[in-house]
């Protein structure tokens, strides 16, 4: 607030409100005495004005009513005006009562003064807000012939007359520099048609888009439906392409982290919009309770999940954020983003590897993190099949080092970012992440709450197939798909991170949480959707080539196996794994842990020799369900058990396969 005292406009606001406060008091006396105030009460009125003015200005300042610009006054500001007016009037009454028990002062004057203060202060702000709004609206209204015979700028139609559409319209009307002219809305709600939003009509349902476009000839379509389902978004996109008008959309609601809808949020439609993932409802107070004013360590902070973790963690005001990554470029990128885009400077960048035990000891000693999110991992399946020693070094040894340091230094919560590929793994990547899960379960001691979060693919992550498909489409094709029946679970990066943070609040120690991944998606269908989004026709403009499964690749991924069960949690999208041996079979579990730790040394030795065969052999002994693959066999397409499981999943995909998972909870 203090830096604003250099702003001359602040004193104009003080002066304006001061005059209104004085007017409120004078008018209160005039009304109380029927506009005939004798000399005694005139002196009393002047005395009250001299006391009320500074008192109200101080209270209004405390309520932040001079921080913002009055042209952007909203309902929240008006509520603050009401609160400030009531409190300042109550303080004035208390002061007068303490002074002389209000003897000789008309009580009605104080009531009228409070009412007029609210009316004048709130009314002034709304008049200024309306003036700026009308200034933008008048320039855009086509009927305002004397001012503007033909509206300039882009003529746009907004698809969706809900909250998001209203916010987009309001920003366009209040900001003439955007140079847009809204012709109308289209919305499927019959109760909205024929009505207006800020003077702009709701014309027809969305299916009437071709007819409306023919009549109004817009330059651009804005899709303001951030919560629409994937199926509905596909049909809308097809309709927009049919009319041949450029179109943009708002991101899915989970992507708009701060909840602020803006014209600047509009972007091209992408595959993420076609997924139509519903918004995640978070226990923000619970998350704030474990993150606010605490030191947080994020390993792999420059990766897809790690960087999004950083973006979302800073919303909860941590005391310090330790950024750890082995990649110089990624570390620098997230550091600069936090500082220059999010104005967050309470970070410490650490360039290094999680398997560097001496470095980890120094980091934990120097900064004493209270919460650790361990996202550092190699996760590209074919790459790790050819270089399995890196999976051992980072995914297993690195995880073990960070867990042990967390335990030794009294970290409150440790969250391991795991993967669905850890379930019945057929590749080194999945097997290494399964080993990390086993290590996490074995390190529990009651002081540090260790937990893992298991989920599937995230749209747009590094190593994801979507960036590859986009690049292939840009080059004119072909788009390469490994198998026509290949399916995967997908969720957005913001959604996955939101659920990771939510899981951190639920863990008591030792849990593996499983996220609701929704309906699986065929990779072949995804490729066709991306080709259509680029304005091309699949198999006509852009060919699709089937190349065969890669090393270690399954036709589909599982979230749990038949020997595992899940229990529900307090969050509808998060379940917790219940494994055989976890409840009541302590002796067998201890035997397995002893065998695990006994084999880790051999695993590290094999990794040090870069002995891929030995690494896979030892992984098979550590994780009995791991089926190591050599070469490029069509593993799941020839395995009877896997084919049966695939058919089961695809049958359930007609509904929602996650429902069967929830039934097991």
N, C-alpha and C positions, 0 to 999 in steps of 0.2 A: 504493500500500500504506500509506503513512504516514498518510493521512487515516483509515484504519481503526482506528488506535490510540485514537481517541476513542470507538470502539464497545465497550461493556462485554462484548458477546458474544464478542469476539475473545479476551479474557482467560479466559473460560470454556472456549473451545476449547483455548487453551494449557494450562490447568490439567488438562483432561480427557486430552489427549494426553500431558502430562507424567506423569500417574499411570499411564497405560497403558505408557509407555516404561519407567518404573521397575518395573512389574509384569513386563514382558517380561524384564528383566535378572534380577530375583529368581527368576522361574519357571525361567529357564535354569539358574541355579545349583542350584536345588532338584532339577531333573531330572538334572543332571549328577552330583550327589552323592547320588542316591536319597533326597532329602529329609532328609539328615543333613549339614549344612554346619558344619564346625568353625569355631572362632573366627578362625583365620588367613584362611580364605576368606570369612567374613562381612565382615571388614574390607576385603578386596579387592573384594567385591561392592559395598559401600557406596561405595568409591572410584570404581569404574567407573560406578555410577549417577550420581554427582556430575559426572563428565565427559560421559557419554552424553546426559544430559538436555538441557543447553543446545546440544550439538552437533546432536542430532536436531531440536530445535525450529527451529534456524537453517536446516538443510537442508530441512525440510518447508516453512518459510516461503519459501525461495528457489524451491521447486517450485510455489508458488502454492496450497498446500493450505489456506490460511486466508482466501483471497479470496472464495470462493463460499459458498453456503449448503449445509450437509450434507444437507438434505432433498432437494436436486436432484443428489446424487451420481450420476455415470454411470461407464461403463467407462473413459473417459478419466481421470477422477479416480482410479480404482483403479489404473490403470497408473502414474500419478504417485506413488501411495503406494508401489508396489513399487519404483520407481526411487529414491525418497527413502530408503526403508528400506535398500536395498542400498548406496547411496552413503554414507549416514551410518555404516553398519556397517563399510564398507571404510575410511572415514576414521578410525573409532575404532581399528581394527586397526593402521592405519599409524601413528597417534599412539602407541599402546602399543609398537609395534615400534621406533619412533624413541627412545622413552623408555628401555626396557630390554630390547629384542629379545624381548618377550613372555615373558621368563623368569618362571616361576611362575604364568602365566595359562593356564587350560585352554582349548585351541583350540575345543573343542566348544561352549563357552559363547557364543562370538561367532556361530557358525552358528545356534544355537538362538535367540539374541537377535534376529537379523535376521528369522528366520521368525516369531517371536512378534510382532515389531513390525509386520510386514505384516498378520498375522492380526488383531491387536487394533485397529490404526488403520483398516484397511479394513473390518473387521467392524463397528466402531462406526458408521462412516458408512453402511454398508448397512442396519444395524438402524434408524437414524434415517430413512433413505429409505423403508424398508419400512413403518415406522410411519405416516408421512404418507400413503403409498400406501394402506395398509389403512384408514386413517381415512376417506379418500374412498370406497374401495370398499365398506366396511361400510354406509355411508349409502345406497349405491345398490343393494346386493344385495336383490332382492325376497324371498329366503328368510330374511332377518334380521328375523323378525317382532317380537322383543322391542324392537328398536331402531327399526324403522320398518315399519309394517304395509303401507303402500303407497308405492312410490317416488314422490318428487315431481319436478317439473321435466319437461322435454320427454323423451318416450320416442322414441329415435332408432334407426334402423337405419343401419349403415355399409356402403356398397357398395364392396367392395375390402378384402381382408384382407392387404394387403401392408405395406410399410414405412410408407407414408403413413397407412393406416388404423390401424396399431398406434400411431403417434405421436398421432393424434387421440384414440384411446381412452385412452392413458396420460395425456394432458393432462386429459381429462374426469375420470378417476378420481382424479387428484392434486389437482384444483382443484374442490372442492365448490361454490364460488361460481358456477361455470358452470351449475349446476343442470340438468345433462343426465343421462339414464339410458340407457345403451346396451343395447338388447335383444339384439343379435347382429350378425353379419356375413353378407353375401352375397358369394360369390366364385366365379368360373368354374373355378378350379383344383380338380380333383377330389381332389387330395392334401390339401387343406386342410379339406374338408368333414368335419364330425364332430369336429374338433379345436377347441381353445380358444386364445384370445389373452388373457392376463391374466384368465383365468376367464370370458371371454365367448365363447360358442360361434360357430363358423362354421356357419350353418344350411343354406343351399341355394345353388344357382347363381343368378346375377342374373336369369335368365329366369323364375325361380319367384317373383319379387317380388309379383305379384298374390296368390298363395296365402299367402305369408308375411304380407303386409299384412292380409289377411282374418283370420288367426289371432292376430296380435300387436297390431294396430291402433296403429302408431307415429304420433307427431305430426309427425315430420320425417325426411327421408332425407338422408344425407350421402354424396356421391359422392367417394371418396378414391382416384381413379384419374388422377393428374396426367399420366401418360404415355400414356394410351389414345389410339387413333387417332380421327380425326374421324368416320369412319363408325360406329365402335363407340359413340362418345359420342352420336351422333344416335339410335341405337337405344335407348340407356339413357334418354335424355331423353324419348323417346316413351313408354317403359315407365313412367317416373315420372309423366308426365302422365296416362297411362291409369288409374293407381290413384288419382289425385287427391290425392296427399299433397305438401305443400310440400317442395322439395328445394334443396340447395345443393351446390356443388362446390369443390374446391381449384383454384387457377389452374393453367394448364399449367406444366410444370416450369421453363421458361425465364423465367416471370414471378416465380418464387420465387428471386430473385437470390441471397440468402444461403443457400439450401438448407434453411431452417428451416420445417418444416411445422407449422402451428398451427391451432387452432380459429378463431383470429382471421383466418386466411387464407381461410376459407370464404366464398364469395359466391355470388350468383345465377349460373346458367349463362349465358354469352353466346356470341356468334358465334365469338369467338376459340377457345373450347373445341371448337366444331364443326369448326374447321380441322384440329385434331389434329396440329399441327406437332411433329415429334420434337425432343427436347432437343438443344441444341448442345453439343458437347464442345469446350472451349476449352483452349488452351495458356496457362494462367494464369501460368506462370512467364515465358513469352515476353512476354506483355502487361505483366506487372509490370516486366520488364526495360526497357521503353521509357517507362513512366509513373511508376514509383516515384521519389520525391524529385526530380521534375522540374516545371517550370512549364508548364502546359498552357493553351492558349487554345481556347475553344469559341465560335465565332461562331454567332449564331442560337440561343443557349443556352436561350431561353424557348420554343422550338418543340417539336413532338412528338419529333423525333429529337434535337435539341440538348439538351433537358432530360434525356432518358434517357441520353445520353452523359455528362452531368454525374453522374447517379446512379451509373452504373457505373464511371466513372473514379475516383471517390473511394474505391472499394473497394481500389484499388491504391496508396493513400497518396501522392498527388502532393504536392510541396512547396507549390505554389500553383496555384489554378484561376482563370483569368481568364474572367469571364462577360461576354460581349458580345452585346447585343441592342438593336434599335431600338425595341422596344415596352416602355414603362415597366411596364405591368401584368405582362407575362410575365417580365421581368427580376426584378421584385420577388418574384413567386411562387416562382421557382426559388431565389432567394437565401434566402427564408424557409424553404423546404423543406429546403435543405441544412443550414441552421443549427439549426433546431428539431426536425426529424425525424431527420436523419442525424448531427447533432452535428458537422458539418464547418464550420469557421470560416476556413480558410485560403483564402478566395476574395476576388476583387476585382471588384465589379460595374462595368461600363462601359456607359453608355447612349449609343448612337450607331449610325451607319450604316457598313457596311463600305466604301462608296464614298467616305467622307470621308477623303481621303488624309492630310490633316494630323493628324486624330485617330489614324489607324492608325499613323502614324509615331511619335506620342507614346506610344501603347500599347506598340509594339515596343521603343522606346528605354527606356521606364521599367521594363518587366517582363521583357524578353528571353525570351519564350516559347521553349521547346525543341521542343514538339510542338503542331501546330495542327490542329484538326478544324473544317473549314469547312462548317457546316450552314446558314448564313444564305442564304435564297433565297425568292423568291416562287414558288409552285408550283400555284396554282389555275388550271387550264387556261382555262375561259371568262373568268375575270377578266382574265387577262393577254392574251387575244385582244382584249379591248376596251381594255386599257391597256398596250400592248406596251412603252412607254417605261420602265415600271417594271421589266420583265424585263431590258431593256438596262442600266438603271442599277444594279440590285442583282445580278442573276444573272451578268451579263457584266463590267461595269466593277468592281463590288464584288469579284468573284472575282479579277479581274486585280490590283487594288490589294493584296489580302491575299496573293496569291502573290508579288508583287514585294517586298513588305515582308518576307515570310518568307525570300526569297532574300537580300535585302540584309542582314538581321540574323542570318543563319546558323542558321535553324531546322533542326532535325535531320530532322523528318518533317512532311509536310503531307498531309492526307487530305481530298479533296473528296468530299462526299456528292452523288452524281449520281442518275440516274433512268433507268428503261427507256424513258421518253418521249424520250430523246435519240437513240434508234435510229429511223432513217427518220422524223424528226419531222414531224407534220402540224399542229403548233401552235407558237406563239411560245415557250411555256414549254419544250417539248422542244428547240427549236432553240437557245434561249439556253443551256440546260445542255450541249448539244453543243458550242457555242462555248467554254464554260468548260473542257470536256474537251480541246479542241484547244489552248487556251491553256496548260493544264497540261502537255501533251506538249511544247510548244514552249519551255517555260521551264527544262527540265532542264539542270543544269550539273555534276552529280556531287557537290555538297556537300550540298544539301538533297534529301531523297528525296520527290519529289512523286508522289502516287498518287490515283486516283479509285476509288470503289466504286459500282457501278451495280446498282440493284435496283428492284423494282416497288412496289406499294402496300403500306402498312402499316395494319393494323387500328386504327381509332380515332384516326388522325392528324388534325390540323386540315385541314379541306377534304375529309376522307374522306366517302364516301357513307353509311357506317354511322350516324354521328350524325344525318344527315338522315333516314334511314329510321326511326330510333328516334323522332325528334320527330314524324314524320308518323303513326306508329302511335299515339303518345300522343294525337294530335289526332283519332284515329278514321279516318285515311286521307283520300284515297287515297295509296298509296305510288307514287311516280313512278319508272319505269325508262325509260331513254332508248331501249333497243333490246332485243328479246327474245334476241338472240344476242350481246349485249355480254359479254365475258369479261375477267377481270383476274387477274393473279398477286397473291397476298396473303401477307404474313408478319406476325408480331407485332412490335411496337415493340421489346421487349427482345431478341428474336432478331436483328433487323436490326442493332441496336447492338452486340450481342455479336460479330457477324460483321464489322462495321466495325472494331472494336478488333482482332480477329484479323487482318484484312487489313493493318492498320497494321504488324504485326510481319513480314509477308511481303514488303512492298514493297522493291525495290532502287532504284526510281526510274523514273517514266514509265509505270507499269502502270495499266490500267483493269481492276479486278477485277469479276467478274460473280458474283452470289450465286445459289445454288440456290434457286429460288422454289417448287419443288414443282409441284403440279398446279393449273392455272388454274381459276377458279371463275366460273360464270355469275352475273352480277349479279341476274338474275331469280330464280335459285335462292337466292341470298343473301337477297333480299327476302322470299321465302317462309319461309326458316328463321327470320329475325328475327320475322316475324309469329307463327310457331308458338311461338317462345320466349316471346313476350308472352302466350301463352295464347289466341290468336285463330286463326281458320281463314282462310287466304289465299283471296281472291276470294269469301268468304262474309261474314265479319265485317269484313275490311279489303280493299277493292278495290285492284287493281294497274292502273295506267294507263301505257301506253307513250306517251312524249312525243316520241321521235325524238332522234337524236344532237345534241349541242351543238356549238358552234363549235370546230373543231380536234380533235374527238374521234374516235378510231379504235375499231373494234369490239374489237380486241385489241392488246395491247402486246407488243413483241418484246424479248428480252434481247440478241440479236445479229442481224446481217443475214447474207445469203448470202455477202457479200464479206469477212466477218470470220470468224476462227476463234478457238478457245479452247484454252488449254493447262491441264492440271490443275495443282494446287498441292499442298502437303503437307496441306491441309485439304480434306476431302471435300465440303464445301459451298461452297467458294470456287474459282472458275476465273479465269484471267487472259486478257484479250482479246489476240488477235493480229491486228493490222490490216494491210491492204495498205499498203506504203510504210514500215512500221516497221522491217522487217528488210531491209537492203541497198539500199533505194531512197532514200538520203539526199537526193539532189539534188531529186527530185520533191517530197519532204516539205518541204524548205527553201523551194521555190517556193510551196507552198501556205501555209506559215507567213508568208512575205513578203506574199502577197496578203491573208491574214487580218489582219495588223497594219495593212496599208494601208487596209483597209475599216473598221477599228474607229473611226477618227476620223469617217468619214462616218456610221457608225451612231450615235455619240454626238451628232452634230449633229442628225440626224433625231429622236432621242429628245428633245433639247432643244426642238425645235419641236413635239413631240407629233404627229409625222407618222406615223401608223400604216401608211399605204401604203408610204412610203419605207422604214420599218423592216423591213417584211416582205420588200420587194424586196431590200434589202441582205443580210438574213439568208439569202435564197435564194442569193445569190452566195457568201456565206461558207460555207454548208452546202448543197452542191448537191443532196443527197438530201432537203432540206426542201421539202415541198409546201404552200405557203401556201394557206389556205382563206378564202373570203369568204362572209359570210352563214351559213346553216345547211344546207349541202348534205349529203345522205346519202352522204358521201364513200366510205367503205369498202363500203357496201352496193351501190354501182353500179360500183366499180372491179374489173375482172376479176382483176387480179393480187392485189389485197388479198383478194378473196373466195376465191381458190384457197388463199392462205396461211392464211386463217381455217379453211377446211375441213381443212387439214393439221393445224393445231393442235388442232382439236376431235377429230379422229380419234385423235391421240396422247394426248388427255386421258383416254381410256379406260384407259391405263396411266399412265405418268409422263413427260410431255414433257421433263422435265429430263434423262431418260436419253439422249435423242437429243442433247442439248447436251453431255452428258458423253462420248458416243461421238465427237463431233467433237474432243474434247480428246485 
